[in-house]
Amino acid sequence: MILSKLDAPTLIGLAAGTLTTIAYLPQVLKTWRKKSAKDMSLAMISLTATGIFLWFLYGLSIGSLPVILANLVTFVLVVAVLVLKVTYARRERERG
C-alpha cells in the first residue's frame, strides 16, 4: 500500500514534490491575471505536460506516493496553463 510507508525518504520526496509543484503556481496565476500566455511556447507547455504525465504513470507503476501526488497536481497546473494559452491565443486572433 502506498500510504503504509511514510519513512524519511518518502517524507523528503513529499516535501520536494510540494515545493516543485508550488513553484509552477505563480506561472498559472500570472497567465490568468494577464489574460495572455504569449511569451510561453506552446511546444514547451505541451512537452512539459507530456513529461509530467509520464512521471505520474511511472509513480503509479512503482507505487511512489511523492511521485504520484507531485506529478498529478503539477499536471493539472500545466494543463491549466495550456488551456489558458490556447483560449487567449484564440481570442487574440478573433480580435484581429
C-alpha positions in Angstrom: 0.0 0.0 0.0 1.3 3.4 -0.9 0.3 5.2 2.4 1.9 2.5 4.6 5.4 3.7 4.1 5.8 7.2 5.3 9.5 7.0 6.2 12.2 9.7 5.9 12.8 9.2 2.1 9.1 9.4 1.4 8.7 12.5 3.5 11.6 14.1 1.7 10.0 13.2 -1.6 6.7 14.7 -0.5 8.4 17.9 0.6 10.4 18.1 -2.7 7.2 17.4 -4.7 5.3 20.0 -2.8 7.9 22.7 -3.5 8.3 21.9 -7.2 4.6 21.8 -7.7 4.0 25.1 -5.8 6.8 26.6 -8.0 4.5 26.3 -11.0 1.6 28.1 -9.3 2.9 31.7 -9.9 3.0 31.0 -13.7 -0.6 29.8 -13.7 -1.7 32.9 -11.7 0.3 35.3 -13.9 -1.1 33.8 -17.1 -4.6 34.0 -15.7 -4.2 37.6 -14.4 -2.6 38.9 -17.6 -5.0 37.0 -19.8 -2.1 36.1 -22.0 0.5 33.3 -22.4 2.0 34.9 -25.5 5.6 34.6 -24.1 5.2 30.9 -23.4 6.0 28.4 -26.1 3.1 26.0 -26.9 5.7 23.3 -27.6 7.3 23.8 -24.2 4.0 23.6 -22.4 3.0 20.5 -24.4 6.3 18.7 -23.8 6.2 19.6 -20.1 2.6 18.3 -19.7 3.6 15.1 -21.5 6.7 14.6 -19.4 4.8 15.2 -16.2 2.1 12.8 -17.2 4.7 10.1 -17.9 6.3 10.8 -14.4 2.8 10.3 -12.9 2.4 7.0 -14.7 5.9 6.0 -13.6 4.9 6.9 -10.0 1.8 4.7 -10.3 3.9 1.8 -11.6 6.4 1.9 -8.7 3.8 2.9 -6.1 5.6 6.1 -5.1 3.3 8.5 -3.3 5.6 11.5 -3.7 6.0 10.9 -7.4 2.3 10.3 -7.9 1.0 13.3 -5.9 3.5 15.9 -7.2 3.1 15.0 -10.8 -0.7 14.7 -10.6 -1.0 18.2 -9.2 1.6 19.7 -11.4 0.0 18.1 -14.5 -3.3 19.8 -13.6 -1.5 23.1 -13.3 0.4 22.7 -16.6 -2.8 21.7 -18.4 -4.5 24.8 -16.9 -1.7 27.0 -18.5 -2.1 25.1 -21.8 -5.9 25.7 -21.8 -5.3 29.4 -20.9 -2.7 29.8 -23.7 -5.0 28.2 -26.3 -8.0 30.2 -25.1 -6.2 33.6 -25.0 -4.5 33.0 -28.4 -7.9 32.2 -30.0 -9.3 35.4 -28.5 -6.4 37.5 -29.8 -6.8 36.0 -33.3 -10.6 36.7 -33.3 -9.9 40.4 -32.3 -7.6 40.6 -35.3 
